[in-house]
Amino acid sequence: MNILVIGGAGYIGSHIVYELNDAGHQVTILDNFATGLRENVDARATLVEGDMQDLDLLDRLLGSGQGNDGGQANSKADSSSLAGGIAGSDSDSHSTGKFDSVFHFAALKAAGESMEKPGLYSQANIIATINLLNTMMRHDIKNFVFSSSAATYGSPEYLPIDENHPQEPINYYGYTKLVIEQTMAWYSQLKGLRYAALRYFNAAGYDVQGRITGKEQNPANLLPIVMEVAAGTRAKMQVFGSDYPTRDGTCIRDYIHVNDLATAHVKAMEYLASENRDLTLNLATGEGYTVLEVIKEAEKVSGRPISHDITGRRPGDPAELVAASGQAFETIGWKASHSDLKQLVESMWNVYK
Ligand code: WQD
């Protein structure tokens, strides 16, 4: 199938692009490289450098099915040349069909930042995505795979969290993801959109085949921060609270390997096409690890001490977030297989060491 991956140079997106190419699909990446990395771009994909908030570019790109002629990999068409190219191209050079599916990973994802800059998050995560959906509808592209988040649930009322858990986000980032989930449900009913809302828990790890090595800059998440301390690029880290009601007092999270996320995305897209039904799934393992267990595993794998101070709690952190992940197995036959703590940490250390 002919796939457009928006944010395909990002941490999650780049892993899905490799998986899609491995599965024999044709992939076009749209990325503005605000946080995406060129070194993480799969050379088999067609690269369109541009911003999804450039409505004219989006309209031309979705109208053209760019890349379905096996376009030159990494053609760094910027919006003007791409637009020019499409406008100038004769009909049979670009449009042997259009995109069969769109994957969207280009969002802002820092929960804390979303509380300080709601306007930025409204623009990037809500308005841009609704513009994307409207453009897709205009071009009759109905298959949409959306990276949603466990943050839509808010504080757990019960554990493990299944897909029917109430959605009461406690940060604006989580709200922006919920708004799009609700919009997609309406567009499914009113416009025939066929969507998969994939709720990630804590994404971590790096490509077990070692093909993706570009590191996230200024990470806020636990694993990359632990890796930076192990690698010596960060002197010390903080453990935000050790007085939680958990087995060692530090927070428990359900970490999911990006390669596992990638296989789930491909299966979800194929399900939308074959079953013609929407999907809302948790992507997680059902297992949880504490902050100190992650640090201990990183010390074991790297052979380095991870210097850390125990400080006060970080506002908004629930003690435990673990998913019920059975629904994904029942509907798309997916189960995590790289997400044990050892593989998560080893695959990251291979990049950070
Ligand atoms: C994990 C645990 C921290 C850093 C966030 C977003 C969520 C999703 C995933 C996109 C927590 C502790 C962390 C540090 C620490 N993002 N920690 N010291 O908060 O579970 O989820 O990322 O979908 O929406 O909220 O992930 O990696 O920030 O924290 O002690 O330096 O590690 O307190 O318990 P989180 P995280």
Residues whose N, C-alpha, C, O or C-beta is under 5 A from the ligand:
A	BS01	WQD	K109 A111 S149 A151 F201 N202 A220 N221 L222 I225 M237 Q238 V239 F240 C251 R253 V291 R314 D317
